[in-house]
């Protein structure tokens, strides 16, 4: 799953992703970037129409949206819901990079759009929350069963002043809390390549889950390491 992000000096990242998919169609699924928080179009009217243009041009498997840390209510607005309506019509999953301040709204739209899978980046942003991990988990964890709301167990070096330490025990504690609350069927491993290479090797990012996450039962590891994602991709492709 190749997630595009039009961040600094990457305005053509959707095109880059499309070229990779065209070269290796049996290896990649593209997730196009829509109106990320650094984009001038961020949360201005017309997002659903802009998404339709992206769908027509790239035929992606999903769409990614990078939210600012401050919750401006966009997910609960008519504009945000219109984007989810397009996702439902087109069989797209929606990938969010967001802070825990958005979690209550994500649960609301997950209930309203049960056929749309929502993926949340990097331990749901818990380790990056300025109010601390305990406060972030209080905002994020919920006993409500929402099978279409999933979190990526990735970005283990984020939010620590010792990102070189391995195996990132504090982040693993967060992963455990997410696992215990959401269950292994709602966890998806992600490499966070290429950003991960500033702190860990690709292999280490994988072994964090294989070797250093005993809270994931051996029978559940295949779910986290691929089966959950395959289920999402297959479901959206057949929508």
N, C-alpha and C positions, 0 to 999 in steps of 0.2 A: 504494500500500500504506500504509494508515493504522495506525500502531502506537500502541496505547494504553499509557499508563503511569500507574498510580495513585500518583503521587508526592505531594509536599506540596500540600495543598489541591486535590487532583484525585481524590478518592475515587470520583467519578462518571465517570471518564474512559472506561470501557467503554460507559456509556450515551451519552456524547457521541459516541463513534465510531459506535455503532449508529445514532444519529440522522443523522449525516453520510452513512452508507451508504444509509439509507432515503431520504434526499433526493436522492442522486446514485448510484443503484445501478450505473450504467454507468461510473462514474469511480473508485469506491473499493472496495478489499478490506479488510475489518477484520481486525486482529490483536489479539486480546483479551489483556489483562494477567492473568496468573495469579500470585498469591502473590509479588509482588516483594519485594526484601530489606527494604523499609520497612514491609511488611505484617505484622500480628500473626500471620498464618497461614504466614509464611515457614518452610518446611521442617518443618512439623509434619505428623503423619500425616493422610492423606486427600486429598492433592493431586490424585490421579487422579479421585476422586469430585467434587472441586470443579471440575475441568476439564470433566467430563461435564455439570455444571450450566451452565457457561458455554457449552458447545457447544449444548445444548438451547435456551438462551435467545437467543444471538446468532448462531448458525450462521456462525462466522467462517471465514476462509480459513487462519488460523494462530493460534498462541498465543505470547505473549512472556513471558519470565521473566528478571527482573533479579537476577543473582547477586551476593552480597557478594564483596569482594575475597578473603576468606579461603576457601579450598577446604575445605568440611566433609565432602566425600565423597558428597554427596547424589546426584550424577549416577550414581554406581556403586551406589547403594543400591536396595533393592526399591522404595522410594517413587519414586525418580527413574525407574527403568525402567518402573514402572506408568504414569507420565505419557507416556512414549514409546509404550507399548502402545496407549494411548488415541489418541495422535496418529496412529499407524499405522492403527488401525481407522477413524478418522474422516476420514482424508485431510488432516491438518493438517501444515503445516510448523511448525518450532519456531524462534523467534527468541530469541537470548540476548544480553544485555549482560553481559560477564564479563571478568575479568582474565586474563592469560596463564597464571596458575596453574591454570586449569581446562582448558587445551587438551589435555593428555594424556587426560583423562577424556572430553572431547568426541570425540576420535578413537576412543576405545573404544566409545562408544555409537553413533557413526556407522557403525562396523563391524558392530555388533550389530543396528542398525535401518537397513539400507541403503535402505529405501523411504521413510524420513522425511528430508526435507530440513532441514538445520540452517543457520541464518543467524547470523552473529556480528557484532555492532555495531562500528562505528567503528574500523576498522583493527585489529580483534581486541583493542582496549585496549592496544596496544603503546606508544603515546605517553604513556599515563597510568601506566605501570608504575614503581613507586618505585625499582626496581633498575636502571633505565635501559633504553634501547632495545635495546642489544646483548643483555642478559640476557633481555629480553622476547621478542626474535626467536628466541633459542635455545629458549625454551619453546614458541613458537608454530609455527615453521616445521618442516615435515616433508616428506620426499620421497615419502611414502606417497600414493598416488592415492585420494582419498576424494571422489568426485564429488558426494556429498550433503552435504558440509561446505563452506560458502561464507562469504566475509567481505564486509562492506560497506566500500567505499572512501568513507568519510564521516568527519565529525568531525575535519577537518584542523586546526582551531585548538586542539584539546584537548592538554593536557600541555606547553604551551610558555608561557614568560613573555612572549612577544611575539605574542599571538594575532592582532593587527592586521596582521601582515606578510603580504603576498601575493606569491607564491603558496605560502607555507608549505612551503619546500623540505625541511625535516626530515621532515615528514609525508609528502611525496611520495617521499622515500627509503624510508620504511617501506612505502608502497604499491608501490614498485618491488620490494622484497624479497618481499612477498606475491605479487606478480604472477609473479616469476621462480620462486618455489617452488611456488605453487598453480596458476598458469596463469590466463589471462584468462577461461576458462570457469567459474572459481570466484570471480569478482569481481562484485559488484553495486553500482552507484552508488546512493547515497542522499543526499538533500538535507540531512537532519537539521533540517528545518524543524519548529518555529519557532526552535529553539535556535541554529541557524546565524546568525540575523540579529543576534546580539550581536557578531559578528566579521566576517561576510561577507554579501554579498547572495546571494540564491538563484542569480542568474546566475553569480556568481563560483564558487559551489560546483560548478556544472556545468562552467564553463570550466577549472577545475582539471584535470579529466579530458580535456576536449576539446582544450585548447591547451597544457597544461603537463605532460602525462604522455606524452612521446614513446616511452617503453618499451612502451606499448600500441600495437600495430600498427594502422594505419587500418582494416584488415579486421576487427580484433577489437573496435574501439570499439563497434559496435552490440551486441555481446554484453554488455559491461559496462554500457552505457547503457540497457538495456531487455530485450534478448533473453533473457539468463539469468534475469531475474526472470519474464518471461512464460512461460518454460519451466517454472519452478517452480510458478507459479499454475495453469497448464494441467494440469500433472501432478497436482497435489493435487486440483484440481477433478474430474479424471477417475478419481481413486483409488477 
